[in-house]
Amino acid sequence: MERSLSMELVRVTEAAALASARWMGRGEKESADGAATEAMRDVFDTIPMKGTVVIGEGEMDEAPMLYIGEKLGNGYGPRVDVAVDPLEGTNIVAAGQWNALAVLAVADHGNLLHAPDMYMEKIAVGPESVGKVSLDASVMDNLKAVAEAKNKDIQDLVVTILNRERHAKIIQEVRDAGARIKLLSDGDVAAAINTAFDDTGVDIMLGSGGAPEGVIAAVALKCLGGDFQGRLLPQTDEELTRCKKMGIEDVNRVLQLNDLVRGDDCIFAATGVTDGELLKGVMYKGSSATTSSLVMRAKSGTVRFIDGTHSMKKKPDLVIR
């Protein structure tokens, strides 16, 4: 992939964040998601690449844009696979809560797992804990391993878990171990990324969430030198059949980081929509707006935080062609 592609892709997440943040706290998650999707799609047309959506807003007959299989880019540049979540945390934005992001991930063609839209069991950790944890290990064993890797007591660890009834057993096991918990209403991509940054105070993410979001999180952690493992959790015969059609014969197999994103190069970009531990949300002032973004590339190991100021008067449609 071209080195300059990283900076170009930030423009895409910035546009999605600027468009969707207008809907913060207004209780209309579909409107917020639609605004993010439309803005992201418009800017993708200007990006020098030949992209194909492998993780998007749904199948062609389900989504008017950013559907799986849709072609993105201006037709010049590298051939890449694209995974998008124009608004990671639609409920978060609707309620005006923390950690909503506009996110995307890009890898060379054929290198992203085409994850079906179903649940995935997940575990995510930062660089210190790489090779120390496993989905096949108990909660206690994983917490002990992370505590040892980070030179902490278990009682000082912070575990992020989506606040769902299905996680009651995991939550109780973490509490029994004595670790601290940060329960999330939504947004496990942000939760996974936070494990790789000391400033967030997060040490490990556990639980299950969407498989497509798992692939996007895996790209981010590959860029950061962290680790991510997933195991698909098909709930119906239809979902099981879809896994097999995608080449995943053994759904019980733990998918390692390199199963989810192959090769040595990938790019992850995110812009904050609402405030979070890592990124500030969009702020509007008069005819301008500010954004806080993160862009990373695995091949170079470069991690950039980018603060942007945008003239909404000069760029009312969020893109200048």
N, C-alpha and C positions, 0 to 999 in steps of 0.2 A: 504494500500500500504506500501511497505517497505520504511523505512526512507532513505536508501542509494540510492533509485531510483532517487532522485533529482540530485545527483551528476553524476550518470550514464547518465542521459538525456542531461546534458550539453555537453557531448562528441558528441552527435548527432547534436546539433545546431552548435557547433564549426566546425565540419566537413563540414556541408552544407555551412557555411559562408566562410570557407577557400577555398572551391571549386568554389563558385560563384563569390567571390571578384576578381578573376583573369579577369573577364569579365567586370569590372567596366569601364564605359565610352566608350565601344566598339560598342554600338548600336545594340547588339545582345541579346535581352531579352530572347529568347527561349533557346539559348546556356547557358546563366547564370542560368536559371531555371532548365534546364536539368542537369547541373553540380551539383547544390544544391540537387536536388532530388536523383540523383544516390549516392552521398556521404552520404546523410542522410539514405538512404535505407541500404547501406553497414554497417553502424555503428549500426543501429537498430538490425541487426542480432546478435550482441554481448551483447545486453542488457538483463539482467535477468528478463524477464516478458513474459506473454502470452497476447499480445496485438492484438487488431483489429482496423483497420483504420475506423473511422466513418465520418471523414472529411478529404479529401485528394485531390489528383490531378484530380479526376474525377471517373467515373465508370470504371469497368474493361476493357471495350472495348475502352475506351478513353485514358487510361493512362497505360503505360507499368509497372509502379511501383508506390507504395504508392497510389494505387487505393482504393476506398471505399470497405471495406470487406476484404482487404488483411491482412494476419496474420503477426505480427511483434514480434521480440524478440527471445530468444534462447529456448523458451518452458518451462522455469522454472520461478518460482516466481508468482507474483499476476496477476490476470486476469483483464485487463484494457481496456478502450476505449481510442483511440488516435486520436487527431486532429492535422493535420500538415499543415504548409504552408512553404515549404522548402525555398522559397524566397518571402517574403512579400515586394513587391515593385520591380517587374521585370523592369518596366519602369524607376524606380529610378536608378537601377544599370546600365541599358543601357545608361543613360544620365549622370551618375556619380554624382547624386544628394544626398540629405540627407535622413537619416532615413530608409534605407533598412535593413531588419532583416531576419534572419532564425529563425522561431518560431515553437513551438509545445506545446500542452497541453494534459495532461493525467488525467483521473479520473477513479474511480472504474467502472467496467463493468455495463453498463446501465444508467450511470449518465450524459452523454453528449447528448444534443439535436442533432439529426442527421439533421442538418440544410440543407435544399435544396439549390442548387446553384442559388440563386436569390437575388434581392435587399432586404435590411432590413433597416428600419428607426431606428436610434440609438441615444442614449444619454448616455454619460459617465461622471462620476464625481469622485473625490477623497473622502477619508473618511469623511472629514468635512461636505460634502453635502449629505451624505446618507439619504434617506427618505425625501429629500427636493425638488426633481425634479420629473417631470413626462413627458412622451411623450404626454399625453393628455393636458398638460398645454401649454400656449402660450410661445413664445420665451422670451418675456418680463418678464413673471412671473418666468420662470426658471432662468433668469439672476438675477432677484431681490433676489430669494431664495439663489442662490450660493453666491452672494455678501454679503448677511446677514450672511450666514453660515461661510464665510471666513473673515468676518469683513473688507470688502473692499467696495469701491465705485464701481458702475457699470462701470464707465469709466476706472477703473484699471483692470477689468477682461480681460483675454485673452481666446478667443474662437477659437478652431480649427475646420475647415470645409474643406472638399474636394472641390477643385476648379472645380466645375462642373456647367453646365448651369442649371441643375435641382435644384440647391441650390440658385438660384438668389434671391428668395423671403426670404429665411432664412438669407442670407447675408445682404440684405437690412434691415431686421428687427433688426438684431444685430447692424448694423451701426446706425439705427434710435435710438436705445436704448443708444448709446454712448459707447458701449464696443469696445474693440480692437479685431482684427481678425488675425489669422495666417492661410492663405490659403495653402492647401497642394496639391501637384500634384498627390500623391498616398500615400498609407500606413496608413490606419486608425487604424490598430492594435497598432502601435507605438503612434498614436495620443491619443487613449483611455488610454493607460498605462501612458502617460505623465501627465494626469490629477491627478494622485495620488502621484506625486513627486513635491514638492515645487520648487526644483532647475530648473525644466523645464520652469517654469513660466506659465504653461497652467492650466486653471481652469475648462473648460468644453469642451466636444466635441459634436457637433450637426451634423445632416445630415443623408444621407443614403449611404450605401456601401454594400459589399457582406455579405450575411448572414453567411456563414462559418467563415469568419473573425470575425464576431460578437460573435460567440460562443468562439473562441479562446481569444478574448479580455475580454469576461465575466469571463473566467477562471483566467486570470491575475488579474482582479479587485477583484475577490473573494479572491484571495491570499493576495491582498493589503488592503482589508477592504473597498474598494470603492463600487461604484454602477454602474450597466449597465442595460439598458432596451432596448428592441428591438421589432419591429413590422414588420412582413413579408410583402413584397410588391410584390405579384405575378403580372406579367405583361401579362400573357397569360392563356388560359384555361388549358394548359398542366402543367404550374407551379402551378395553383390552385389545380389541381388533385393530383399533387405530394405532396402538403402540406397535403391534406386529407389522402393520403396513409401513411403519416408519423404520423398520429394521431392528426394533427392540424386542427380541424374542423372550428374554428373561426379565420380566418387569420387577423381579425381586432383587436384581443386581444393583449394587451401589454404583452410581455413576460418579466417577471421579472428575476432578476439574478438567482434565484433558479429554474426557469423554464429552463434556458439555461444550467446550470450546477448544478445538484442535489447533495445532500449529503454534508458532512462536510470536505471532503478531495479531493484535486486536486493539480496538479503540473503544473507550467508553466515555460518554459525555452526559452530564446532568446539569440542570439549572433548577434552583430552588423556586418553588411556587409559593409555599408558605415557609415560615421560619423553621429551622431544624437545628440539630446539634452541629451539623457540618456546614450547611449553607443557609444564608439569609434568604427570605422570600422576596418577591417582587415588591418594590415600593414605588408609588406614583407621587409625583409632585409637579403640579401644573401640567405643562406639555411634555414633561420628561418622565422617565422611569429608570430605576436601577435594578440590576440583576446580579446574582451571585452564582457562579458556575464552577464546575469541576470537569476537567478533561484529562484523560490518561491514555498512554499507549504502552502496551506490554513490551514491545520489542526494544524500546529505548529506556523503559522504566521511568519516563518523565510523567510527573504529576503536576498539573497546573491548576491554580485557583484564579479565576478571572472575574473581576468586578467590571460590570458594564453600565454605561449611562446611555440611554436611548432617547433620541428626539422623536416623540410620537407625532410631531407636526411634520417632520421631514420624511418620516417612515410610517405613515398611518396604517399601511397594510402589512407592516413588519418585514417587508422585503423590498429591496431595490434591485431590479434586474439589470 
